[in-house]
Amino acid sequence: MAINVINKLCPENHRCPMVRACPKGAIAQEGYLAPIIDSSKCVECMICVNNCPYGAFEK
């Protein structure tokens, strides 16, 4: 099962702290848009799910 971003929980106009937190570089963000997870790089370590201050990542 993949990790997903819940866009309605992710605030607009901010830099996602999980981009830097991801040990595999699987999370990218273009400008201030919602982050995108590259499922080919994601190892489902759950760092983003457990540490997103907005609860915007889910498994």
C-alpha positions as a Markdown table, in Angstrom:
| # | Residue | x | y | z |
|---|---|---|---|---|
| 1 | Met | 0.0 | 0.0 | 0.0 |
| 2 | Ala | 1.4 | 3.4 | -1.0 |
| 3 | Ile | 1.7 | 6.5 | 1.1 |
| 4 | Asn | -0.5 | 9.4 | -0.1 |
| 5 | Val | -0.8 | 13.1 | 0.5 |
| 6 | Ile | -4.2 | 14.4 | 1.7 |
| 7 | Asn | -4.3 | 17.7 | -0.2 |
| 8 | Lys | -7.1 | 19.2 | 1.9 |
| 9 | Leu | -4.9 | 18.8 | 5.1 |
| 10 | Cys | -1.8 | 20.2 | 3.5 |
| 11 | Pro | -1.7 | 24.0 | 3.8 |
| 12 | Glu | -1.1 | 26.1 | 0.8 |
| 13 | Asn | 1.9 | 28.5 | 0.4 |
| 14 | His | 4.4 | 26.6 | 2.6 |
| 15 | Arg | 7.5 | 24.6 | 2.2 |
| 16 | Cys | 6.8 | 21.0 | 3.2 |
| 17 | Pro | 9.2 | 19.9 | 5.9 |
| 18 | Met | 8.8 | 16.3 | 4.9 |
| 19 | Val | 10.7 | 16.9 | 1.6 |
| 20 | Arg | 13.9 | 17.2 | 3.7 |
| 21 | Ala | 12.9 | 14.5 | 6.2 |
| 22 | Cys | 12.5 | 11.8 | 3.6 |
| 23 | Pro | 15.7 | 9.6 | 3.6 |
| 24 | Lys | 15.1 | 8.4 | 0.1 |
| 25 | Gly | 14.3 | 11.7 | -1.6 |
| 26 | Ala | 10.9 | 10.3 | -2.5 |
| 27 | Ile | 9.0 | 13.5 | -1.7 |
| 28 | Ala | 9.2 | 16.5 | -4.1 |
| 29 | Gln | 7.5 | 19.9 | -4.0 |
| 30 | Glu | 7.2 | 22.4 | -6.9 |
| 31 | Gly | 7.2 | 25.9 | -5.5 |
| 32 | Tyr | 4.5 | 26.0 | -2.8 |
| 33 | Leu | 2.2 | 23.3 | -4.3 |
| 34 | Ala | 1.3 | 20.2 | -2.4 |
| 35 | Pro | 4.1 | 17.7 | -2.2 |
| 36 | Ile | 4.2 | 14.7 | -4.5 |
| 37 | Ile | 5.5 | 11.2 | -3.5 |
| 38 | Asp | 7.5 | 9.2 | -6.0 |
| 39 | Ser | 6.3 | 5.6 | -5.3 |
| 40 | Ser | 9.3 | 4.2 | -7.1 |
| 41 | Lys | 11.6 | 5.8 | -4.5 |
| 42 | Cys | 9.4 | 5.5 | -1.4 |
| 43 | Val | 10.3 | 2.6 | 0.9 |
| 44 | Glu | 7.3 | 3.3 | 3.2 |
| 45 | Cys | 9.5 | 4.1 | 6.2 |
| 46 | Met | 6.6 | 6.1 | 7.6 |
| 47 | Ile | 8.7 | 9.2 | 8.6 |
| 48 | Cys | 6.4 | 11.5 | 6.7 |
| 49 | Val | 3.3 | 9.9 | 8.1 |
| 50 | Asn | 4.5 | 10.0 | 11.7 |
| 51 | Asn | 6.1 | 13.5 | 11.5 |
| 52 | Cys | 4.0 | 15.7 | 9.3 |
| 53 | Pro | 2.7 | 18.5 | 11.6 |
| 54 | Tyr | -0.5 | 18.7 | 9.6 |
| 55 | Gly | -1.3 | 15.0 | 9.4 |
| 56 | Ala | -1.3 | 15.3 | 5.6 |
| 57 | Phe | 0.4 | 12.0 | 4.8 |
| 58 | Glu | -1.4 | 8.6 | 5.2 |
| 59 | Lys | -0.7 | 5.0 | 4.5 |
